[in-house]
Amino acid sequence: MAGIFDLVDSMVAQELGVDEKTYIQVIEHECTYWEAQFIIGAMFEEGNDARKERARTIFNQYVDKKDKGS
């Protein structure tokens, strides 16, 4: 059953424009549970670009923070 979760991770990472390792690090260790749920859910919504963009902003704040060494 782990295969389905790997596929979801891959799909969401691709939507966010990052590699799977970065995606998993941010989702599992950097952001809150509720932010992770929002990000993942938003990437599967169709026709709600504003929600997807907000999810990307939330996700990228952790990527940017990580890149700066904080």
C-alpha distances in whole Angstrom, upper triangle without the diagonal:
4,5,6,8,9,11,12,13,15,16,18,19,21,22,24,25,24,22,18,20,22,20,18,21,23,20,19,23,25,25,25,22,24,24,21,20,23,22,19,20,23,21,20,23,26,29,29,30,32,29,27,30,30,27,28,31,29,26,29,31,29,29,32,33,31,33,36,35,35
4,5,5,6,9,10,11,12,14,16,17,18,20,21,23,21,19,15,16,19,17,14,18,19,17,16,19,22,22,22,20,22,22,19,18,21,20,17,19,22,20,19,23,25,29,29,29,31,28,26,28,28,25,25,28,26,23,26,28,26,25,29,30,27,29,32,32,32
4,5,5,6,9,10,11,12,14,15,17,18,20,21,20,17,14,16,19,17,15,18,20,18,18,21,23,24,24,22,24,23,20,19,22,20,17,19,21,19,18,22,24,27,27,28,30,27,25,27,28,24,25,28,27,24,26,28,26,25,29,30,28,29,33,32,33
4,5,5,6,9,10,11,12,14,15,17,18,20,19,17,14,17,19,16,15,18,19,17,17,21,23,22,23,20,21,21,18,17,19,18,14,16,18,16,15,18,20,24,24,25,27,24,22,25,25,22,23,26,25,22,25,27,25,25,28,29,28,29,33,32,32
4,5,5,6,8,10,11,12,14,15,16,18,17,15,12,14,16,13,11,15,16,13,13,17,19,19,19,17,18,18,14,14,17,15,12,14,16,15,14,18,20,24,23,24,25,22,20,23,23,19,20,23,22,19,22,24,22,22,25,26,24,26,29,29,29
4,5,5,6,9,10,10,12,14,15,16,15,13,9,11,14,12,10,14,15,13,14,17,19,19,20,19,20,19,16,16,18,16,13,16,18,15,15,19,21,25,24,24,26,23,21,23,24,20,20,23,22,19,21,24,21,20,24,25,23,24,28,27,28
4,5,5,6,9,10,11,12,14,15,15,13,10,13,15,13,12,16,17,15,16,19,21,21,22,20,21,20,16,16,18,16,13,15,16,13,13,17,18,22,22,22,24,22,19,22,23,19,19,23,22,19,21,24,22,21,25,26,24,26,29,29,30
4,5,5,6,8,10,11,12,14,14,13,10,13,14,11,11,15,15,12,14,18,19,18,19,17,17,17,13,13,14,12,9,11,13,10,10,14,16,19,19,19,21,19,16,19,20,16,16,20,19,16,19,21,20,19,23,24,23,24,28,28,28
4,6,5,6,8,10,11,12,11,10,7,9,11,8,7,11,12,10,11,14,16,15,17,15,17,15,12,13,14,12,9,12,13,11,12,15,18,21,20,20,21,19,16,18,19,15,15,18,17,14,16,19,17,16,20,21,19,21,24,24,25
4,6,5,6,9,10,10,10,8,6,10,11,9,10,13,14,13,14,17,18,18,20,19,20,18,15,16,17,14,11,14,15,12,13,16,18,21,21,20,22,20,17,19,20,16,15,19,19,15,17,20,18,17,20,22,20,21,25,25,26
4,6,5,6,9,10,10,10,9,13,13,10,12,15,15,14,16,19,19,19,20,19,19,18,15,15,15,12,10,12,12,9,9,13,14,17,17,17,19,17,14,16,18,15,14,18,18,15,17,20,19,18,21,23,22,22,26,27,27
4,5,5,6,9,9,10,9,12,11,8,10,13,12,11,13,16,16,15,17,16,16,14,11,12,12,9,7,9,9,6,8,11,13,16,15,15,16,14,11,13,14,11,11,14,14,11,13,16,16,15,18,20,19,20,23,24,24
4,5,5,6,5,6,6,9,8,6,8,11,11,10,13,15,15,15,17,17,18,15,12,14,14,10,9,13,12,9,12,15,17,19,18,17,18,16,13,14,15,12,11,14,14,10,12,15,14,12,16,18,16,17,20,21,22
4,5,5,6,7,8,11,11,9,12,15,14,14,17,19,19,18,21,20,21,18,15,17,16,13,12,14,13,10,12,15,16,18,17,16,18,17,13,14,16,14,12,15,16,13,14,17,17,15,17,20,19,19,22,24,24
4,5,8,10,11,14,13,10,13,16,14,14,17,19,19,17,20,19,19,16,14,15,14,10,10,12,10,7,9,11,12,14,14,12,14,13,9,11,13,11,9,13,14,11,12,16,16,15,17,20,19,20,23,24,25
4,6,9,10,12,10,8,12,13,12,12,15,17,16,15,17,18,17,14,13,14,13,9,10,12,11,8,11,13,15,16,15,13,14,13,9,10,11,9,6,10,11,8,9,12,13,11,13,16,16,16,19,21,21
4,7,9,12,10,9,13,14,13,14,17,19,17,17,20,21,21,17,16,18,17,13,13,16,14,11,14,16,17,19,18,15,17,16,12,12,14,12,9,12,14,11,10,14,14,11,13,16,16,15,18,20,21
4,7,8,6,6,10,11,11,12,15,16,15,16,19,20,20,17,15,17,17,13,14,17,16,13,16,19,20,22,21,18,19,18,15,15,16,14,11,13,14,10,10,13,12,9,12,15,13,13,16,18,19
4,6,6,6,9,10,11,12,14,16,16,17,20,20,22,19,16,19,19,15,15,18,18,15,18,21,22,24,23,21,23,21,18,18,19,16,14,17,17,13,13,16,14,11,14,16,14,14,18,18,20
4,5,5,6,8,10,10,12,14,14,15,18,18,20,17,14,17,18,14,13,17,17,15,17,20,22,24,23,22,23,21,18,19,20,17,15,18,17,13,14,17,15,13,16,17,15,16,19,19,21
4,5,5,6,9,10,11,12,13,15,18,18,20,18,15,18,19,16,15,19,20,17,20,23,25,27,26,25,26,23,20,21,21,18,16,18,17,14,14,16,14,11,15,16,13,14,17,17,18
4,6,5,6,9,10,10,10,12,16,17,18,16,13,17,17,14,14,18,18,16,19,22,24,26,24,22,23,21,18,18,18,15,13,15,14,10,11,13,10,8,11,12,10,11,14,14,15
4,6,5,6,8,10,10,11,14,14,15,13,10,13,14,11,10,14,15,13,15,18,21,23,21,20,20,18,15,16,16,13,11,14,12,9,10,12,10,9,13,14,12,13,17,17,17
4,6,5,6,8,9,10,13,13,15,13,10,13,15,12,11,15,16,15,17,20,23,25,24,23,23,20,18,19,19,15,14,16,15,11,13,15,12,11,15,15,13,15,18,18,18
4,6,5,6,7,9,12,13,15,13,11,15,16,14,14,18,18,17,20,23,25,28,26,24,24,22,20,20,19,16,15,16,14,11,12,13,10,9,13,12,10,12,15,14,14
4,6,5,5,6,9,11,13,10,8,12,13,11,12,15,16,15,18,20,23,25,23,21,21,19,17,17,16,13,12,13,10,7,9,10,7,7,11,10,9,12,14,14,13
4,6,6,6,8,8,10,8,6,9,11,9,9,12,14,13,16,18,21,23,21,21,20,17,16,17,15,12,12,14,11,8,11,12,9,10,14,14,13,15,18,17,17
4,6,7,8,8,11,11,8,11,13,12,12,15,17,17,19,21,24,27,25,24,24,21,19,20,19,15,16,17,14,12,14,15,12,13,16,15,14,17,19,18,17
4,6,8,9,13,12,10,13,15,14,15,18,19,19,21,24,27,29,27,26,25,22,21,21,20,17,17,17,14,12,14,13,10,12,14,13,11,15,16,15,14
4,7,9,12,10,9,13,14,13,14,17,18,18,21,23,26,28,25,24,23,20,19,19,17,14,14,14,11,9,11,10,7,9,11,10,9,13,14,13,11
4,7,8,6,6,10,11,10,12,14,15,16,19,20,23,25,22,21,20,17,16,16,14,12,12,12,9,8,10,9,7,10,12,11,12,15,16,16,14
4,5,5,6,9,10,11,12,14,15,17,19,20,24,25,22,22,21,17,17,18,15,13,14,14,10,11,14,12,11,14,16,15,15,19,20,19,17
4,6,5,6,9,10,11,12,14,16,17,19,22,24,22,22,21,17,17,19,16,13,16,16,12,12,16,15,14,16,19,18,18,21,23,22,20
4,5,5,6,9,10,10,12,14,16,17,20,22,19,19,18,14,15,16,14,11,14,15,11,12,15,15,14,17,19,19,19,23,24,24,22
4,5,5,6,9,10,10,12,15,16,19,20,17,17,16,12,12,13,11,8,11,11,7,8,12,11,11,14,16,16,16,19,21,21,19
4,5,5,6,8,10,11,13,15,18,20,18,18,17,13,13,14,12,9,11,12,9,8,12,13,11,13,16,16,16,19,21,21,20
4,6,5,6,8,10,11,13,16,18,16,17,16,13,12,15,13,10,13,14,11,11,15,16,15,17,20,20,20,23,25,25,23
4,6,5,6,9,10,11,14,16,13,14,13,9,9,11,9,7,10,11,9,10,13,14,14,16,19,19,20,22,24,25,23
4,6,5,6,9,10,14,15,13,12,12,9,8,10,8,5,7,9,8,7,11,12,12,13,16,17,18,20,22,23,22
4,6,5,7,9,13,15,13,14,14,11,9,12,12,8,10,13,11,10,13,15,15,16,19,20,20,21,24,25,24
4,5,6,7,10,13,11,12,13,9,9,12,12,9,12,14,13,13,16,18,18,19,21,23,23,25,27,28,27
4,5,5,8,10,8,9,9,6,5,9,9,6,9,12,11,11,14,16,17,18,20,22,22,24,26,27,26
4,6,8,10,9,9,11,9,6,9,10,8,9,12,12,11,14,17,17,17,19,21,22,23,25,27,26
4,6,10,10,11,13,10,9,12,13,11,13,16,16,15,18,20,20,21,23,25,25,26,29,30,30
4,7,6,8,11,8,8,11,13,11,13,16,16,16,19,21,22,22,24,26,27,28,31,32,31
4,6,8,11,10,9,12,14,14,15,18,19,19,21,23,24,24,26,29,29,30,32,34,34
4,6,9,9,9,12,14,14,15,18,19,20,21,24,25,25,27,29,30,31,33,35,35
4,6,6,7,9,10,11,13,15,16,17,18,21,22,23,24,26,28,28,30,33,32
4,5,5,6,9,10,10,12,14,15,16,18,20,21,22,24,25,26,28,30,30
4,5,5,6,9,10,11,12,14,15,17,19,20,21,23,25,25,27,29,28
4,5,5,6,9,10,11,12,14,16,18,19,20,22,23,24,26,28,27
4,5,5,6,9,10,10,12,14,16,16,18,20,21,22,24,26,25
4,5,5,6,9,10,10,12,15,15,16,18,20,20,22,24,24
4,5,5,6,9,10,11,13,14,15,17,19,20,21,23,22
4,5,5,6,8,10,12,13,14,16,17,19,20,22,21
4,5,5,6,9,10,10,12,14,15,16,18,20,19
4,5,5,6,9,10,10,12,14,15,16,19,18
4,6,5,7,9,10,11,13,15,16,18,16
4,6,6,7,9,10,11,13,15,16,15
4,5,5,6,8,10,10,12,14,14
4,6,5,6,9,10,11,13,11
4,5,5,6,9,10,11,10
4,5,5,6,9,10,10
4,5,5,6,9,9
4,6,5,7,6
4,5,5,6
4,5,8
4,6
4
